[in-house]
Amino acid sequence: MPKSAPILRIDLAAATPAYEQIVSGLRAILVSGGFEPGDHLPTVRQLAVDLSVHHNTVAEAYRVLAAEGWLELKRGRGATVLGRAKPAPPAGSREQFQRHLRELVAKAITDGVPDTALASLMTNQAKELVERPMTRNANLEKKSEKK
């Protein structure tokens, strides 16, 4: 299988830690159906090389996603995507989301995104994540188990 660039893009100069950027990117792929239960994610070392980060950074991201119920981690076997039921939202999650959204919208306006485009961009992004699965191997190739 030819090696390709990962779909995840992280900004090592950003204020957001690299592991959080990896978690967010992979979570978006998982939510949108980019991987199915039983699929294998790239190894920690491979993704670390692809993203030019330390392997512990990727390992931490995988641990966060495992704690959320997205992945099963087995030493020497990598990360396997789990079937995950939609959980009930925890108390305060709507308020937390609104706070994050407000901060994101303020940043977008500060960066020059026209306020008339914001609602359209948010609606389109939500539809993309909820309604249309991403291309299954969109540059982050799923690893199939070899027997």
Backbone as CSV, one residue per row, in Angstrom:
resi,resn,N_x,N_y,N_z,CA_x,CA_y,CA_z,C_x,C_y,C_z
1,MET,0.856,-1.165,0.000,0.000,0.000,0.000,0.904,1.230,0.000
2,PRO,0.748,2.177,-0.960,1.610,3.336,-0.993,1.351,4.266,0.186
3,LYS,2.451,4.855,0.656,2.327,5.774,1.784,1.783,7.100,1.284
4,SER,0.858,7.673,2.036,0.314,8.971,1.666,0.313,9.883,2.881
5,ALA,0.130,11.166,2.634,0.115,12.146,3.716,-1.134,11.956,4.558
6,PRO,-1.018,12.174,5.861,-2.200,12.023,6.708,-3.202,13.138,6.460
7,ILE,-4.471,12.828,6.688,-5.523,13.830,6.541,-5.420,14.864,7.655
8,LEU,-4.890,14.460,8.774,-4.780,15.369,9.907,-3.719,16.417,9.622
9,ARG,-4.087,17.625,9.904,-3.142,18.727,9.804,-3.093,19.373,11.170
10,ILE,-1.906,19.518,11.700,-1.772,20.187,12.978,-0.816,21.349,12.814
11,ASP,-0.976,22.315,13.671,-0.138,23.513,13.651,0.692,23.498,14.923
12,LEU,1.958,23.146,14.781,2.817,23.040,15.948,3.083,24.388,16.611
13,ALA,2.805,25.474,15.903,2.984,26.812,16.472,1.717,27.316,17.162
14,ALA,0.631,26.582,17.055,-0.644,27.003,17.639,-0.608,26.896,19.162
15,ALA,-1.471,27.653,19.804,-1.577,27.609,21.263,-2.189,26.289,21.731
16,THR,-2.998,25.670,20.881,-3.628,24.394,21.222,-2.583,23.283,21.149
17,PRO,-2.441,22.494,22.229,-1.455,21.410,22.203,-1.689,20.450,21.038
18,ALA,-0.604,19.896,20.527,-0.678,18.999,19.370,-1.599,17.809,19.637
19,TYR,-1.537,17.234,20.851,-2.373,16.068,21.109,-3.855,16.425,21.027
20,GLU,-4.220,17.651,21.470,-5.620,18.074,21.377,-6.032,18.276,19.926
21,GLN,-5.130,18.770,19.102,-5.426,18.922,17.677,-5.634,17.551,17.030
22,ILE,-4.830,16.578,17.432,-4.971,15.216,16.902,-6.298,14.615,17.354
23,VAL,-6.635,14.772,18.629,-7.909,14.268,19.153,-9.069,14.874,18.374
24,SER,-9.045,16.194,18.205,-10.140,16.873,17.502,-10.269,16.398,16.065
25,GLY,-9.149,16.267,15.381,-9.179,15.818,13.989,-9.683,14.398,13.854
26,LEU,-9.174,13.496,14.692,-9.627,12.105,14.623,-11.081,11.980,15.044
27,ARG,-11.488,12.743,16.057,-12.888,12.699,16.505,-13.817,13.097,15.359
28,ALA,-13.434,14.126,14.603,-14.260,14.553,13.463,-14.366,13.443,12.426
29,ILE,-13.269,12.746,12.176,-13.290,11.630,11.224,-14.181,10.507,11.742
30,LEU,-14.068,10.201,13.026,-14.871,9.131,13.616,-16.356,9.477,13.623
31,VAL,-16.681,10.705,13.997,-18.093,11.139,14.033,-18.711,11.067,12.653
32,SER,-17.936,11.431,11.646,-18.475,11.482,10.289,-18.501,10.118,9.599
33,GLY,-18.031,9.082,10.262,-18.067,7.750,9.663,-16.859,7.442,8.811
34,GLY,-15.785,8.181,8.972,-14.569,7.943,8.203,-13.929,6.607,8.505
35,PHE,-14.184,6.087,9.677,-13.752,4.746,10.065,-14.954,4.017,10.627
36,GLU,-14.971,2.721,10.452,-16.057,1.885,10.969,-15.535,1.020,12.098
37,PRO,-16.437,0.519,12.944,-15.995,-0.389,13.996,-15.171,-1.533,13.413
38,GLY,-14.066,-1.819,14.056,-13.173,-2.880,13.594,-12.004,-2.366,12.760
39,ASP,-12.110,-1.155,12.235,-11.002,-0.582,11.472,-9.841,-0.286,12.409
40,HIS,-8.644,-0.341,11.866,-7.442,-0.050,12.640,-6.894,1.304,12.230
41,LEU,-6.574,2.114,13.210,-5.939,3.390,12.939,-4.451,3.156,12.700
42,PRO,-3.789,4.131,12.104,-2.338,3.989,11.938,-1.683,3.789,13.302
43,THR,-0.538,3.136,13.305,0.161,2.942,14.571,0.556,4.295,15.139
44,VAL,0.783,4.318,16.436,1.205,5.537,17.109,2.459,6.081,16.441
45,ARG,3.417,5.217,16.215,4.686,5.660,15.623,4.502,6.174,14.209
46,GLN,3.668,5.501,13.414,3.470,5.947,12.034,2.803,7.313,11.979
47,LEU,1.753,7.507,12.781,1.076,8.798,12.771,1.996,9.888,13.315
48,ALA,2.810,9.535,14.308,3.772,10.512,14.855,4.759,10.946,13.774
49,VAL,5.252,10.017,13.000,6.166,10.347,11.904,5.451,11.213,10.870
50,ASP,4.237,10.829,10.500,3.474,11.580,9.497,3.208,13.017,9.924
51,LEU,2.997,13.220,11.226,2.659,14.550,11.737,3.867,15.308,12.294
52,SER,5.017,14.658,12.305,6.259,15.249,12.835,6.133,15.629,14.307
53,VAL,5.567,14.703,15.090,5.457,14.904,16.530,6.045,13.691,17.238
54,HIS,6.262,13.817,18.536,6.763,12.703,19.341,5.670,11.642,19.462
55,HIS,6.082,10.389,19.530,5.084,9.307,19.601,4.219,9.402,20.849
56,ASN,4.746,9.966,21.939,3.922,10.119,23.147,2.764,11.089,22.928
57,THR,2.923,12.026,22.012,1.855,12.974,21.693,0.678,12.230,21.066
58,VAL,0.970,11.361,20.109,-0.077,10.562,19.458,-0.663,9.559,20.452
59,ALA,0.184,8.954,21.267,-0.302,7.989,22.256,-1.298,8.646,23.208
60,GLU,-1.013,9.874,23.634,-1.934,10.591,24.518,-3.264,10.841,23.815
61,ALA,-3.215,11.234,22.543,-4.448,11.464,21.780,-5.264,10.174,21.684
62,TYR,-4.593,9.066,21.406,-5.294,7.787,21.325,-5.908,7.426,22.682
63,ARG,-5.196,7.707,23.781,-5.743,7.408,25.120,-7.001,8.231,25.396
64,VAL,-6.996,9.495,25.000,-8.176,10.347,25.187,-9.365,9.763,24.426
65,LEU,-9.138,9.372,23.176,-10.222,8.809,22.361,-10.679,7.457,22.907
66,ALA,-9.767,6.699,23.483,-10.147,5.425,24.105,-11.017,5.691,25.333
67,ALA,-10.659,6.710,26.109,-11.455,7.059,27.293,-12.858,7.521,26.907
68,GLU,-12.997,8.102,25.718,-14.306,8.534,25.226,-15.105,7.383,24.623
69,GLY,-14.493,6.213,24.516,-15.188,5.048,23.974,-15.055,4.848,22.485
70,TRP,-14.173,5.594,21.840,-14.002,5.472,20.388,-13.034,4.357,19.994
71,LEU,-12.023,4.106,20.818,-10.952,3.182,20.449,-10.713,2.132,21.514
72,GLU,-10.248,0.991,21.058,-9.717,-0.036,21.947,-8.220,-0.072,21.687
73,LEU,-7.440,0.053,22.735,-5.990,0.064,22.598,-5.423,-1.231,23.154
74,LYS,-4.590,-1.887,22.342,-3.919,-3.108,22.790,-2.454,-2.998,22.417
75,ARG,-1.618,-3.212,23.424,-0.176,-3.133,23.208,0.234,-4.101,22.091
76,GLY,0.947,-3.570,21.128,1.424,-4.393,20.028,0.390,-4.645,18.933
77,ARG,-0.846,-4.255,19.163,-1.904,-4.481,18.169,-2.496,-3.176,17.671
78,GLY,-2.149,-2.069,18.312,-2.607,-0.773,17.838,-3.973,-0.378,18.358
79,ALA,-4.561,0.563,17.644,-5.849,1.138,18.020,-6.923,0.641,17.069
80,THR,-7.974,0.064,17.626,-9.093,-0.444,16.839,-10.319,0.408,17.145
81,VAL,-11.029,0.802,16.101,-12.241,1.606,16.253,-13.346,0.729,16.827
82,LEU,-14.027,1.264,17.830,-15.137,0.559,18.466,-16.470,1.109,17.981
83,GLY,-17.492,0.272,18.021,-18.851,0.757,17.807,-19.213,1.570,19.037
84,ARG,-19.730,2.743,18.844,-19.997,3.630,19.984,-21.418,4.151,19.874
85,ALA,-22.216,3.833,20.880,-23.578,4.352,20.906,-23.523,5.843,21.213
86,LYS,-24.489,6.568,20.717,-24.561,7.996,20.986,-24.900,8.176,22.465
87,PRO,-23.988,8.786,23.224,-24.246,8.927,24.663,-25.224,10.054,24.966
88,ALA,-25.820,9.974,26.123,-26.660,11.081,26.595,-25.728,12.228,26.962
89,PRO,-26.091,13.443,26.593,-25.204,14.566,26.917,-25.115,14.793,28.417
90,PRO,-23.906,15.034,28.912,-23.769,15.308,30.344,-24.360,16.667,30.700
91,ALA,-24.672,16.846,31.949,-25.224,18.127,32.409,-24.243,19.250,32.076
92,GLY,-24.765,20.319,31.559,-23.937,21.474,31.243,-23.256,21.424,29.893
93,SER,-23.452,20.352,29.136,-22.738,20.252,27.856,-23.231,21.287,26.844
94,ARG,-24.520,21.589,26.877,-25.047,22.594,25.948,-24.439,23.966,26.245
95,GLU,-24.375,24.307,27.525,-23.794,25.602,27.911,-22.315,25.658,27.549
96,GLN,-21.611,24.559,27.766,-20.184,24.508,27.413,-20.014,24.667,25.895
97,PHE,-20.864,23.989,25.131,-20.805,24.120,23.675,-21.068,25.560,23.251
98,GLN,-22.080,26.181,23.850,-22.391,27.572,23.502,-21.219,28.497,23.811
99,ARG,-20.539,28.266,24.917,-19.379,29.078,25.265,-18.258,28.894,24.232
100,HIS,-17.982,27.637,23.866,-16.944,27.368,22.860,-17.326,27.960,21.505
101,LEU,-18.592,27.839,21.155,-19.051,28.375,19.876,-18.921,29.891,19.852
102,ARG,-19.289,30.535,20.936,-19.171,31.994,21.021,-17.716,32.425,20.844
103,GLU,-16.794,31.710,21.500,-15.370,32.017,21.378,-14.888,31.808,19.944
104,LEU,-15.345,30.736,19.319,-14.949,30.439,17.945,-15.492,31.485,16.975
105,VAL,-16.732,31.881,17.151,-17.325,32.904,16.289,-16.603,34.235,16.481
106,ALA,-16.290,34.590,17.715,-15.558,35.832,17.967,-14.196,35.800,17.288
107,LYS,-13.524,34.663,17.347,-12.214,34.520,16.687,-12.360,34.648,15.177
108,ALA,-13.392,34.021,14.610,-13.622,34.098,13.161,-13.865,35.536,12.726
109,ILE,-14.680,36.255,13.478,-14.952,37.659,13.151,-13.665,38.471,13.268
110,THR,-12.890,38.218,14.306,-11.606,38.903,14.492,-10.673,38.641,13.314
111,ASP,-10.715,37.416,12.786,-9.857,37.036,11.668,-10.388,37.490,10.315
112,GLY,-11.559,38.162,10.309,-12.071,38.722,9.071,-13.104,37.890,8.333
113,VAL,-13.564,36.792,8.933,-14.620,36.009,8.297,-15.889,36.852,8.347
114,PRO,-16.518,37.078,7.200,-17.736,37.909,7.196,-18.818,37.285,8.068
115,ASP,-19.431,38.115,8.912,-20.461,37.585,9.803,-21.628,37.005,9.031
116,THR,-21.849,37.469,7.797,-22.935,36.920,6.979,-22.642,35.479,6.550
117,ALA,-21.362,35.093,6.559,-20.991,33.741,6.128,-20.961,32.747,7.284
118,LEU,-20.914,33.234,8.516,-20.737,32.343,9.663,-21.839,31.299,9.799
119,ALA,-23.102,31.716,9.750,-24.208,30.761,9.910,-24.167,29.697,8.823
120,SER,-23.907,30.124,7.604,-23.832,29.182,6.486,-22.689,28.191,6.677
121,LEU,-21.526,28.684,7.084,-20.375,27.807,7.306,-20.653,26.793,8.410
122,MET,-21.272,27.237,9.503,-21.562,26.330,10.617,-22.601,25.284,10.224
123,THR,-23.631,25.708,9.492,-24.658,24.766,9.051,-24.068,23.722,8.121
124,ASN,-23.250,24.166,7.172,-22.637,23.230,6.237,-21.707,22.251,6.940
125,GLN,-20.946,22.728,7.910,-20.040,21.839,8.641,-20.819,20.805,9.435
126,ALA,-21.883,21.225,10.092,-22.708,20.290,10.858,-23.308,19.225,9.938
127,LYS,-23.803,19.639,8.787,-24.367,18.672,7.840,-23.311,17.694,7.367
128,GLU,-22.120,18.195,7.091,-21.039,17.323,6.620,-20.702,16.255,7.650
129,LEU,-20.643,16.644,8.916,-20.290,15.692,9.961,-21.413,14.715,10.269
130,VAL,-22.646,15.160,10.171,-23.776,14.323,10.563,-24.333,13.498,9.405
131,GLU,-24.413,14.089,8.231,-25.135,13.446,7.136,-24.267,12.692,6.140
132,ARG,-23.046,13.131,5.915,-22.228,12.512,4.876,-20.963,11.921,5.458
133,PRO,-20.794,10.601,5.380,-19.527,10.032,5.820,-18.394,10.544,4.927
134,MET,-17.260,10.770,5.551,-16.080,11.214,4.800,-15.561,10.052,3.970
135,THR,-14.753,10.362,2.976,-14.107,9.329,2.191,-13.349,8.424,3.141
136,ARG,-13.561,7.129,3.011,-13.048,6.204,4.007,-11.537,6.192,4.116
137,ASN,-10.815,6.450,3.059,-9.369,6.399,3.195,-8.736,7.746,2.877
138,ALA,-9.467,8.805,3.024,-9.016,10.140,2.645,-7.664,10.484,3.256
139,ASN,-6.630,9.919,2.699,-5.247,10.171,3.070,-4.841,9.666,4.445
140,LEU,-5.764,9.223,5.265,-5.416,8.580,6.525,-5.870,7.145,6.333
141,GLU,-4.997,6.340,5.754,-5.385,5.010,5.320,-5.732,4.136,6.508
142,LYS,-6.850,3.455,6.393,-7.207,2.520,7.450,-6.284,1.326,7.331
143,LYS,-5.938,0.771,8.432,-5.035,-0.369,8.473,-5.876,-1.617,8.614
144,SER,-5.721,-2.537,7.685,-6.479,-3.775,7.800,-5.599,-4.817,8.460
145,GLU,-6.207,-5.578,9.326,-5.472,-6.592,10.066,-5.089,-7.713,9.117
146,LYS,-3.820,-8.095,9.158,-3.344,-9.201,8.325,-3.293,-10.451,9.164
147,LYS,-3.850,-11.500,8.639,-3.871,-12.769,9.373,-2.944,-13.753,8.744
